[in-house]
Amino acid sequence: MRIVIPGGSGHLGTLLARDFQRRGDEVIVLSRNPQLQPWKVEPWSRAVFDGADVVINLAGRSVACRYDEAHKREILESRVQTTREVGEAIAAAKRPPRVWLQASTATIYAHRYDAPNDECRGILGGNEPDVPPAWHFSIDVATAWSAHWTRCRRPARAR
């Protein structure tokens, strides 16, 4: 399989790329700072999406920072913009990938044990007792990010 991982140069992307490459898959990581790896690491290019089997988008500013206004703006803008660019590249592909995965945040969903949470049936969190204020920002980012790729109905907010 041909797997494209935008933003795959971080911890999670490296683990995924390593595993896919060991399985014999062709891996292309798109990075602002390409570095030598056993798999391909390239700067952004729309061409790599054409003919890919899978796209796993991990791109966006790291959340490992203080949530001041500047960082929050960078997190939101970088994630929404890269998702838009990935979507446009896939839409322009003559042979688009069959699978497009987005890594967002588990923080978007309400803490629950009664049913699984996913983009089609999940319940958005934020209203549970003792929710940390930072979770509201994460929920807003994930909601904005997913608005550019999900085809499911929007999950309801927890009450």
N, C-alpha and C positions, 0 to 999 in steps of 0.2 A: 504494500500500500504506500501511497505517497501522502505524507502528513505534513501540513504546514502549521507552524506554531508562531504566530505573531507575538512578540514580547516573551519569547520562550527562553531568554537568557538568565532568568532568575532561578531561584531554588526549585520551584515546582516544574518549570519548563525544562530545566536540566534533567530532573528525574524522569520526566516523561520522554524527552528526546533520547536519553540513554537507553531506556527500556525498549522503545520502539526500534531504535537502531540495532540493538542486540537481537531483536526478533527478525531482523532483516528488512525492515521497512525503510523506505527512503524518507529521511527527515530533513525538513528545511525550516530553520529557525530564522525569523525576521527580527533584526535587532538594530537599534541605533548605533551600537558599538560592536560590530562583528568581531569575534575572536575565534581563534583556531579551536575546533572541536572535532571529534570523530565523525560528526554529521555536518551538513552544510549550514553555515550561518551567513546570512546575507542581509544587506540593507533592504528597506521596503521596496517591493516591486509588485505591481498588479499581475504581472505575467505568471508568477508562481502559483496563483490560485487556479488558473486554467488547467484542468486535468488532475487536480489534487483530489484524493479520495476523502480526506478529512481535514478540517481546519479547527484548531483549538486556539481561541483567542485569549491570551493572557496579558495583552498589552494594556498599559496604563501606569500612571505614577504610583509608586509604592505607597501603601497606607502606613508603613512603619515610620511615622513622624508625629509630631504634635499637631493636633487638629486646629491650628490657627486659621484665620480666614484665607490667607494666601495658599496654604497647603490644601485646604478644602476645595478651593476653586481649581487648583491644579489637578487634584484627584478627579473631580467631577468632569472637567473639560477634557482631560486626557483619555478618560475611559469612554466618554460619549463619542469623542472625535474618532478614536481608533476603531470603535465599533462601527461607526458610520462608514469609515474608509474600508473596513473589511467587507461590510455589506455591499458597498458599491463595487468593489473588486469582484466579489462573487457574482453579483448581478451582471457584470460585464463579461464574465467568462463564457466562452463557447461551450466548454465542458465543466460546469460548476461542480464543486464537491458535493457528495451525497450527504455528508454530515458536517454541521457547523456547531461546535460547542463553545460556549462562553463561560469563563470562570468569573463568577461574580463574588458573592459573599453569602455565607450561611446566616449572617446577621439579618438578612432581609426577612427571614421567616420567624413566625411566632414559635416560642419554645413549647413543644407539645409531644405527647407520646401516643395519641389516639389515631393518628394517620400520618402518612408520609407527606412531606412538603415538596412540591416541585413547581415549575413555572406555570403549570396549567391548573393545579388543584391546591396549591399551597395557600396558607393564610399569612399575610404580611404581619410582621410583629410591630412592636413599638408601643403597644398599649398594655402589655403585661405589667403586673406589679413589679416595682423595683428595677425597671429597665434603665440601664445607664444612658444618659443623654447622648453620648457618642453614637449609640445604635441608631438614633433617628437619622443622623447624617448618612450612615452606611445604608440604611433602608432607602433614603432618597437617591443616593448614588446608584444603587443596584436597580431601582425602579427606572431611573432615567436611562441607564445603560441598556437594560433589557428592552426598553421601548423600541429600540432600533432593530431588534432581531426576533422577538417572540411572536408567534402567530396564535398563541393561546389567549384565552380571555385573561384579563388582569386578575390576580389573586385579590381576595377581599382583605381589608385590614382587620386584625383581631379586635374584638370588642371586649 
